[in-house]
Amino acid sequence: MTDTHPSRRTKRQDRRAECVELEEHVFSVKKRFLAMYKKAHAGHIGSSLSCAEILVFLRFAWMREDDTFILSKGQAVAALYSLLAEANVLPASEIDSFYEEGTRLPALPPSNAIREIPFATGSLGHGLSLCAGMALGAIFNQQERRCFCLTSDGELNEGSVWEAALFIAHRKLTNVVWLIDRNGIQGIGRTEEVMALEPLDAKLRAFGFHVVAADGHDFASLLAARDQCTRVLEDRRAPVAIIDKTSKGHGIRGMEDTVDSHYLPLDDAQYQRAVADLTHAHRAAIERYRHAG
């Protein structure tokens, strides 16, 4: 059956076009940070691949100019540097200095070096607390600024995260958006074996959050989560938490959904294969978005 309602058809076309544009951005971001990791012979590739779509979605499809972003899972900072280069915040020439002596782009987010990175977050478990404090300060100063925080799921082992969650819910800080990269793997194993988190959604609801589930690698799902959260936040009903189902090392054979992808660098053959895998996945995603109903 053909949909003859022009407004619905136009909205679907606009959403497909938005997904295609975001996919082009994330492909560029991924290629850039893979090259950064290869040149530096550095690890944490899996951590960047699990959150690349989330970062691109936030930067290009949700956040305003005056909003603040905290990457609490600091080990994925190469993805953030690459994103900032994609947004023309960092010069492309500076990307080559990643990991090098004297760089502004070290292995973990730097302090007081880049305006778009307001805090060093190499020590895990503190990003949500920082976000809560900044959000409360914005309210006191009557600012419209919102604070977005991306944590890993392994960080939820830290008591400081839950203390921040209690504070956000108690103060009803609806200018906070908390995103959780739920890839199921942390530095020493699978999260449910190290320290079980499930049922995570029920725990967050019990704390007072409106919880939304999303596919963290699918832009249509992320955009739908944004729309749902926006309605909740505009009504000042509750703070929101988005549980993004992701895969560590997403899109690369031999690396995806492995603990090894948390640490291991790429050799020449692995790098070439990774670029080929991402290119194939990118083409498939473009076709999927263009033909989505």
C-alpha positions as MATLAB code, in Angstrom:
seq = 'MTDTHPSRRTKRQDRRAECVELEEHVFSVKKRFLAMYKKAHAGHIGSSLSCAEILVFLRFAWMREDDTFILSKGQAVAALYSLLAEANVLPASEIDSFYEEGTRLPALPPSNAIREIPFATGSLGHGLSLCAGMALGAIFNQQERRCFCLTSDGELNEGSVWEAALFIAHRKLTNVVWLIDRNGIQGIGRTEEVMALEPLDAKLRAFGFHVVAADGHDFASLLAARDQCTRVLEDRRAPVAIIDKTSKGHGIRGMEDTVDSHYLPLDDAQYQRAVADLTHAHRAAIERYRHAG';
ca = [
       0.000    0.000    0.000;
       1.351    3.414   -0.963;
       1.327    6.194    1.604;
      -0.402    9.134   -0.113;
      -0.160   11.477    2.871;
       2.427   14.075    1.715;
       3.497   15.279    5.173;
       4.259   11.763    6.420;
       6.116   10.936    3.210;
       8.188   14.122    3.442;
       9.075   13.455    7.090;
      10.259    9.959    6.224;
      12.336   11.315    3.344;
      13.871   13.964    5.586;
      14.707   11.360    8.243;
      16.315    9.079    5.636;
      18.385   11.988    4.325;
      19.469   12.866    7.869;
      20.554    9.273    8.528;
      22.543    9.188    5.276;
      24.304   12.454    6.195;
      25.167   11.144    9.665;
      26.457    7.894    8.170;
      28.777    9.847    5.885;
      30.109   11.731    8.904;
      30.690    8.598   10.982;
      32.487    6.826    8.147;
      34.859    9.783    7.883;
      35.336    9.871   11.668;
      36.075    6.143   11.845;
      38.573    6.198    8.971;
      40.375    9.102   10.617;
      40.703    7.553   14.051;
      41.726    4.166   12.650;
      44.594    5.934   10.905;
      45.424    7.719   14.177;
      45.543    4.446   16.093;
      47.642    2.769   13.389;
      50.203    5.599   13.245;
      50.484    5.698   17.051;
      50.474    1.884   17.381;
      47.893    2.422   20.140;
      45.050    0.427   21.652;
      41.475    1.177   22.766;
      40.228    0.853   19.187;
      37.228   -1.207   20.298;
      36.130    1.511   22.711;
      36.095    4.151   19.966;
      34.260    1.900   17.516;
      31.508    1.161   20.043;
      30.600    4.841   20.490;
      31.433    6.516   17.149;
      27.816    6.695   15.970;
      26.724    8.094   19.346;
      29.323   10.870   19.206;
      28.428   11.818   15.637;
      24.711   11.777   16.461;
      25.201   14.077   19.456;
      27.430   16.560   17.651;
      25.536   16.801   14.373;
      21.946   15.937   15.320;
      21.232   16.986   18.889;
      23.600   19.313   20.697;
      23.410   23.101   20.386;
      26.392   25.441   20.265;
      26.155   26.326   23.962;
      25.716   22.734   25.197;
      28.502   20.829   26.960;
      29.673   17.271   26.316;
      31.631   15.098   28.757;
      33.267   11.925   27.443;
      33.432   10.023   30.702;
      34.819    6.921   28.964;
      38.059    8.747   28.254;
      39.769    5.768   26.626;
      37.689    6.499   23.496;
      39.164    9.978   23.111;
      40.577    9.241   19.636;
      36.973    9.081   18.412;
      36.309   12.452   20.065;
      39.422   14.052   18.517;
      38.367   12.696   15.130;
      34.851   14.050   15.635;
      36.201   17.513   16.479;
      38.318   17.422   13.321;
      35.206   16.408   11.362;
      33.430   19.453   12.821;
      36.399   21.696   11.893;
      37.141   22.408   15.555;
      40.564   20.767   15.409;
      42.775   21.300   12.365;
      43.329   18.134   10.371;
      47.085   18.694   10.576;
      46.978   18.403   14.368;
      45.446   14.933   14.192;
      48.850   13.572   13.143;
      50.251   14.527   16.560;
      48.000   12.032   18.411;
      50.005   10.279   21.163;
      53.218   12.152   20.299;
      55.489   14.058   22.669;
      54.152   17.546   23.465;
      50.814   16.974   21.736;
      47.480   18.523   22.688;
      45.970   15.136   21.802;
      47.199   12.598   24.382;
      45.875    9.089   25.005;
      43.231   10.381   27.428;
      41.260   13.655   27.367;
      43.525   16.567   28.322;
      42.834   19.241   30.894;
      42.607   22.913   29.858;
      43.872   22.281   26.334;
      40.767   22.190   24.115;
      37.635   24.227   24.832;
      35.307   21.415   23.729;
      36.931   19.050   26.268;
      36.178   20.775   29.583;
      37.606   18.079   31.882;
      40.256   15.387   31.864;
      38.440   12.063   32.248;
      41.178    9.473   32.217;
      40.054    8.288   35.652;
      36.782    6.506   34.995;
      33.531    7.061   36.864;
      33.561   10.840   37.290;
      31.992   12.214   34.108;
      28.397   12.044   35.302;
      29.267   13.876   38.536;
      30.955   16.624   36.529;
      27.915   16.851   34.289;
      25.576   17.113   37.282;
      27.550   19.974   38.786;
      27.695   21.879   35.509;
      23.980   21.371   34.938;
      23.109   22.675   38.396;
      25.377   25.667   37.808;
      23.588   26.403   34.537;
      20.253   26.434   36.374;
      21.601   28.774   39.059;
      22.909   31.098   36.333;
      19.623   30.896   34.401;
      21.358   29.456   31.352;
      19.711   27.239   28.742;
      22.865   25.129   28.489;
      22.409   21.353   28.517;
      25.019   18.815   29.631;
      25.480   15.537   27.773;
      27.505   12.723   29.296;
      28.595    9.441   27.705;
      29.698    6.748   30.125;
      30.834    3.204   29.466;
      28.894    0.362   31.045;
      32.017   -0.808   32.895;
      32.111    2.565   34.652;
      28.875    1.644   36.376;
      31.009   -0.449   38.728;
      32.015    2.892   40.271;
      29.965    4.158   43.207;
      30.520    7.762   42.104;
      28.314    7.151   39.056;
      25.381    6.055   41.199;
      25.891    8.939   43.618;
      25.689   11.323   40.654;
      22.568    9.539   39.401;
      20.900    9.962   42.803;
      21.790   13.664   42.800;
      20.509   14.257   39.254;
      17.212   12.529   40.011;
      16.807   14.285   43.371;
      17.388   17.726   41.848;
      15.356   16.810   38.742;
      18.134   18.033   36.479;
      16.326   17.841   33.174;
      19.196   19.680   31.493;
      21.289   16.492   31.803;
      21.260   13.794   29.118;
      23.041   10.620   30.215;
      24.026    8.091   27.557;
      25.422    4.657   28.429;
      27.560    2.754   25.924;
      26.250   -0.730   26.678;
      28.706   -2.918   24.776;
      28.862   -5.556   27.512;
      32.678   -5.644   27.769;
      35.098   -3.855   30.083;
      38.855   -3.982   30.523;
      39.056   -7.398   32.198;
      36.060   -9.262   30.808;
      32.333   -9.155   30.162;
      30.410   -6.810   32.407;
      27.925   -9.408   33.575;
      30.796  -11.641   34.730;
      32.850   -8.874   36.371;
      29.912   -7.235   38.166;
      26.390   -7.831   36.863;
      24.424   -4.712   35.882;
      21.129   -6.181   34.718;
      18.347   -5.297   34.927;
      19.965   -1.935   34.206;
      16.833   -0.231   32.901;
      14.863   -1.134   36.033;
      17.661    0.144   38.277;
      17.737    3.500   36.510;
      13.961    3.833   36.640;
      14.064    3.103   40.368;
      16.518    5.998   40.725;
      14.006    8.324   39.032;
      15.179    8.402   35.406;
      13.082    8.166   32.288;
      14.917    5.360   30.461;
      15.088    4.973   26.692;
      16.671    2.049   24.839;
      18.411    2.583   21.502;
      20.591    0.767   19.002;
      23.820    2.723   19.383;
      24.945    1.872   15.845;
      21.711    2.836   14.070;
      21.007    6.499   13.423;
      17.267    6.012   12.951;
      17.098    4.447   16.414;
      19.245    7.200   17.950;
      17.116    9.933   16.377;
      13.935    8.288   17.665;
      15.486    8.169   21.157;
      16.326   11.862   20.874;
      12.743   12.719   19.957;
      11.340   10.739   22.879;
      13.804   12.267   25.354;
      13.113   15.774   24.083;
       9.420   15.420   24.840;
      10.159   14.210   28.379;
      12.711   16.938   29.066;
      10.529   19.728   27.710;
       7.778   18.669   30.119;
      10.351   18.700   32.986;
       9.057   15.272   33.989;
      12.324   13.515   34.803;
      15.995   13.346   33.843;
      16.682   10.927   30.990;
      19.091    8.052   30.489;
      19.607    6.379   27.123;
      20.929    2.824   27.187;
      22.659    2.404   23.828;
      23.123   -1.229   22.842;
      26.479   -1.371   21.094;
      29.258   -3.770   20.173;
      32.892   -3.302   21.114;
      35.059   -3.150   17.998;
      31.902   -2.721   15.923;
      32.228   -3.542   12.238;
      35.681   -5.161   12.177;
      36.075   -8.911   11.797;
      38.141  -10.563   14.488;
      37.838   -7.522   16.708;
      34.100   -7.063   17.208;
      32.704   -8.144   20.591;
      36.100   -9.141   21.981;
      37.969   -8.122   25.119;
      41.151   -7.927   23.014;
      39.744   -4.955   21.085;
      39.943   -2.961   24.313;
      43.753   -3.003   24.238;
      45.395   -4.358   21.100;
      46.786   -2.125   18.315;
      46.554   -2.944   14.603;
      49.316   -4.376   12.425;
      49.459   -3.535    8.716;
      47.269   -6.432    7.583;
      44.701   -5.847   10.316;
      44.536   -2.157    9.462;
      43.903   -2.826    5.771;
      41.234   -5.385    6.658;
      39.618   -2.974    9.132;
      39.368   -0.219    6.511;
      37.874   -2.688    4.038;
      35.345   -3.934    6.602;
      34.266   -0.408    7.511;
      33.951    0.542    3.840;
      31.715   -2.449    3.176;
      29.597   -1.713    6.263;
      29.305    1.946    5.268;
      27.962    1.112    1.803;
      25.450   -1.328    3.295;
      24.280    1.269    5.825;
      23.783    3.930    3.135;
      21.630    1.542    1.126;
      19.649    0.556    4.210;
      18.894    4.150    5.168;
      17.998    5.170    1.619;
      15.468    2.359    1.288;
      14.055    2.459    4.818;
      10.267    2.653    5.105;
];
